[in-house]
């Protein structure tokens, strides 16, 4: 036993805890090797808490400066202290604390710097590992990221490992008040991926430029009030997109796909634009090996037949998800989307597309119901001339 002066930075054992109630993670001898001070149960008194001592709850222990520093330095090869925990011992302590604190992924992002063994036994940051057998492991391309050690995964299970940043599913980026400047959207320097770092998103600068192209010119960049986006889409195996899309269609990822992004302009007005996740998926061959934007759902609205190539969307009954992907499900949904009328008119003006007279009549009827300001006539239109449906000058 050691004597400490003053109660600050002293941890109090839980009532009735003899110092080992939380397992090895709460063993005073183990915690002492991290530089932590645990009061002896006989010395614990409610007055100590009022004077600055902290109850030794799993999360309180986990978030002490000593544990955070040990996690941050867990991959350092140039530090050696015979009193300090080695990487395996530290991982056991931290994972036990994370388990007992019942943390969820992202609760303590700095845990992603924790050194854990990969499938080859090499140490790597937790945030760069994938949980073997997980949903994400099943859709990821081979050798994109290392798998965590199987024995480690079997021993601890998904909850503590995922809370330490090991990927078990798609990770979300949530960032507020993001200035839409493509030159500024770079990943932050640091030892772990931060959950509000929009720079982690694949091709986010290209998405930003596309958003800016759709907004009026402004003297200063507009601001995205909140970005909710799915990370690591570029790591999915081309053959695994049916499973990946099924994952993305379920909460909490679904909103990142289906909900538009609100952008605040310098004059105080707001505009709704396509989300990053929807933008990325529309531009990649994720639906039967084809880009979903510009396809129509097979068996959908017959008025779209001939204007759009059909895609097998079986298994994706969620029409909102299909619309977010850019798959055309109906004329009404197309015309309700920004730019939908212009897209339909462009398709009608394409002589390679086939349209019947009855179909054309119904399509023009739908266009006629729109506000004229929403419709800009192209240089060429489809018309019935001498009983034939042809493309003519507007």
DAUR-V547939 format. One record per residue. N is the residue number from 1. RES is the residue in three letters. SS is DSSP state (alpha for helix, beta for strand, coil for the rest). D_CENTER is the distance of its C-alpha to the mean C-alpha in whole Angstrom. Layout:
# DAUR-V547939
n res ss d_center
N RES SS D_CENTER
N RES SS D_CENTER
This chain:
# DAUR-V547939
n res ss d_center
1 UNK coil 48
2 UNK coil 47
3 UNK coil 48
4 UNK coil 45
5 UNK coil 47
6 UNK coil 45
7 UNK coil 42
8 UNK coil 39
9 UNK coil 36
10 UNK beta 38
11 UNK beta 36
12 UNK beta 38
13 UNK coil 38
14 UNK coil 37
15 UNK coil 41
16 UNK coil 42
17 UNK coil 40
18 UNK coil 42
19 UNK coil 40
20 UNK coil 38
21 UNK coil 37
22 UNK coil 33
23 UNK alpha 34
24 UNK alpha 34
25 UNK alpha 31
26 UNK alpha 34
27 UNK coil 37
28 UNK alpha 38
29 UNK alpha 39
30 UNK alpha 36
31 UNK alpha 35
32 UNK alpha 38
33 UNK coil 37
34 UNK coil 33
35 UNK coil 36
36 UNK coil 35
37 UNK beta 38
38 UNK beta 39
39 UNK coil 42
40 UNK coil 44
41 UNK coil 44
42 UNK coil 48
43 UNK coil 47
44 UNK coil 44
45 UNK coil 45
46 UNK alpha 43
47 UNK alpha 45
48 UNK alpha 43
49 UNK alpha 40
50 UNK alpha 41
51 UNK coil 42
52 UNK coil 39
53 UNK coil 38
54 UNK beta 35
55 UNK beta 34
56 UNK coil 33
57 UNK coil 30
58 UNK alpha 27
59 UNK alpha 25
60 UNK alpha 28
61 UNK alpha 29
62 UNK alpha 25
63 UNK coil 25
64 UNK coil 28
65 UNK alpha 28
66 UNK alpha 30
67 UNK alpha 27
68 UNK alpha 25
69 UNK alpha 27
70 UNK alpha 28
71 UNK alpha 24
72 UNK alpha 24
73 UNK coil 27
74 UNK coil 26
75 UNK coil 26
76 UNK coil 29
77 UNK coil 32
78 UNK coil 34
79 UNK coil 35
80 UNK coil 37
81 UNK coil 38
82 UNK coil 40
83 UNK coil 39
84 UNK coil 36
85 UNK coil 33
86 UNK coil 32
87 UNK alpha 29
88 UNK alpha 29
89 UNK alpha 31
90 UNK alpha 28
91 UNK alpha 26
92 UNK alpha 28
93 UNK alpha 28
94 UNK alpha 25
95 UNK alpha 23
96 UNK alpha 26
97 UNK alpha 25
98 UNK alpha 22
99 UNK alpha 23
100 UNK alpha 26
101 UNK alpha 24
102 UNK coil 21
103 UNK coil 18
104 UNK coil 15
105 UNK coil 12
106 UNK coil 11
107 UNK coil 15
108 UNK coil 16
109 UNK alpha 14
110 UNK alpha 17
111 UNK alpha 18
112 UNK alpha 15
113 UNK alpha 19
114 UNK coil 21
115 UNK beta 23
116 UNK beta 23
117 UNK beta 24
118 UNK beta 23
119 UNK coil 25
120 UNK coil 27
121 UNK coil 28
122 UNK coil 27
123 UNK beta 25
124 UNK beta 22
125 UNK beta 19
126 UNK alpha 17
127 UNK alpha 14
128 UNK alpha 15
129 UNK beta 16
130 UNK beta 15
131 UNK coil 17
132 UNK coil 19
133 UNK coil 20
134 UNK coil 16
135 UNK alpha 14
136 UNK alpha 12
137 UNK alpha 16
138 UNK alpha 17
139 UNK alpha 15
140 UNK beta 15
141 UNK coil 18
142 UNK coil 20
143 UNK coil 21
144 UNK coil 17
145 UNK coil 17
146 UNK beta 19
147 UNK beta 19
148 UNK beta 20
149 UNK coil 24
150 UNK alpha 25
151 UNK alpha 27
152 UNK alpha 25
153 UNK alpha 23
154 UNK alpha 26
155 UNK alpha 27
156 UNK alpha 24
157 UNK coil 22
158 UNK alpha 18
159 UNK alpha 18
160 UNK alpha 19
161 UNK alpha 18
162 UNK alpha 14
163 UNK alpha 15
164 UNK coil 16
165 UNK coil 13
166 UNK coil 14
167 UNK beta 11
168 UNK coil 12
169 UNK coil 9
170 UNK coil 6
171 UNK coil 4
172 UNK beta 2
173 UNK beta 5
174 UNK beta 8
175 UNK beta 11
176 UNK beta 14
177 UNK beta 17
178 UNK beta 16
179 UNK beta 19
180 UNK coil 18
181 UNK coil 20
182 UNK coil 19
183 UNK coil 21
184 UNK coil 19
185 UNK coil 16
186 UNK coil 16
187 UNK coil 14
188 UNK coil 16
189 UNK coil 19
190 UNK coil 19
191 UNK coil 19
192 UNK coil 15
193 UNK coil 12
194 UNK coil 11
195 UNK coil 8
196 UNK coil 10
197 UNK coil 10
198 UNK alpha 10
199 UNK alpha 12
200 UNK alpha 10
201 UNK coil 8
202 UNK coil 11
203 UNK coil 14
204 UNK alpha 13
205 UNK alpha 16
206 UNK alpha 17
207 UNK alpha 15
208 UNK alpha 17
209 UNK alpha 20
210 UNK alpha 20
211 UNK alpha 19
212 UNK alpha 22
213 UNK alpha 24
214 UNK coil 24
215 UNK coil 25
216 UNK coil 28
217 UNK coil 29
218 UNK coil 29
219 UNK coil 31
220 UNK coil 28
221 UNK coil 24
222 UNK coil 22
223 UNK beta 20
224 UNK beta 16
225 UNK beta 17
226 UNK beta 13
227 UNK beta 10
228 UNK beta 7
229 UNK beta 5
230 UNK beta 3
231 UNK coil 4
232 UNK coil 8
233 UNK alpha 9
234 UNK alpha 12
235 UNK alpha 13
236 UNK beta 13
237 UNK coil 17
238 UNK alpha 19
239 UNK alpha 21
240 UNK alpha 18
241 UNK alpha 16
242 UNK alpha 18
243 UNK alpha 16
244 UNK alpha 13
245 UNK alpha 13
246 UNK alpha 15
247 UNK alpha 12
248 UNK alpha 10
249 UNK coil 13
250 UNK coil 13
251 UNK coil 12
252 UNK coil 9
253 UNK coil 7
254 UNK alpha 10
255 UNK alpha 11
256 UNK alpha 8
257 UNK alpha 10
258 UNK alpha 13
259 UNK coil 14
260 UNK coil 15
261 UNK beta 15
262 UNK beta 18
263 UNK beta 19
264 UNK beta 22
265 UNK coil 25
266 UNK coil 28
267 UNK coil 30
268 UNK coil 28
269 UNK coil 27
270 UNK beta 24
271 UNK beta 23
272 UNK beta 20
273 UNK beta 18
274 UNK coil 16
275 UNK coil 12
276 UNK alpha 10
277 UNK alpha 9
278 UNK alpha 12
279 UNK alpha 14
280 UNK alpha 12
281 UNK alpha 13
282 UNK alpha 17
283 UNK coil 18
284 UNK coil 17
285 UNK coil 19
286 UNK coil 17
287 UNK beta 20
288 UNK coil 23
289 UNK coil 23
290 UNK beta 23
291 UNK coil 21
292 UNK coil 20
293 UNK coil 21
294 UNK coil 25
295 UNK beta 25
296 UNK beta 27
297 UNK beta 26
298 UNK coil 29
299 UNK coil 32
300 UNK coil 30
301 UNK coil 32
302 UNK alpha 36
303 UNK alpha 36
304 UNK alpha 33
305 UNK beta 35
306 UNK coil 36
307 UNK coil 34
308 UNK beta 31
309 UNK beta 30
310 UNK beta 29
311 UNK beta 26
312 UNK coil 26
313 UNK coil 24
314 UNK coil 25
315 UNK coil 23
316 UNK coil 21
317 UNK coil 23
318 UNK coil 20
319 UNK alpha 22
320 UNK alpha 19
321 UNK alpha 16
322 UNK alpha 19
323 UNK alpha 20
324 UNK alpha 16
325 UNK alpha 16
326 UNK coil 20
327 UNK coil 22
328 UNK beta 25
329 UNK coil 26
330 UNK coil 29
331 UNK alpha 31
332 UNK alpha 30
333 UNK alpha 27
334 UNK alpha 27
335 UNK alpha 29
336 UNK alpha 27
337 UNK coil 24
338 UNK coil 25
339 UNK coil 27
340 UNK alpha 28
341 UNK alpha 31
342 UNK alpha 32
343 UNK alpha 30
344 UNK alpha 32
345 UNK alpha 35
346 UNK alpha 34
347 UNK alpha 34
348 UNK alpha 37
349 UNK coil 39
350 UNK coil 38
351 UNK coil 41
352 UNK coil 39
353 UNK coil 38
354 UNK coil 40
355 UNK coil 41
356 UNK coil 44
357 UNK alpha 46
358 UNK alpha 45
359 UNK alpha 41
360 UNK alpha 42
361 UNK alpha 44
362 UNK alpha 41
363 UNK alpha 38
364 UNK alpha 40
365 UNK alpha 41
366 UNK alpha 37
367 UNK alpha 37
368 UNK alpha 40
369 UNK coil 39
370 UNK coil 36
371 UNK coil 37
372 UNK alpha 39
373 UNK alpha 37
374 UNK alpha 34
375 UNK coil 36
376 UNK coil 37
377 UNK coil 39
378 UNK coil 39
379 UNK coil 42
380 UNK beta 42
381 UNK beta 42
382 UNK beta 43
383 UNK beta 46
384 UNK beta 49
385 UNK beta 52
386 UNK coil 55
387 UNK coil 53
388 UNK beta 51
389 UNK beta 47
390 UNK beta 47
391 UNK beta 45
392 UNK beta 47
393 UNK beta 47
394 UNK coil 45
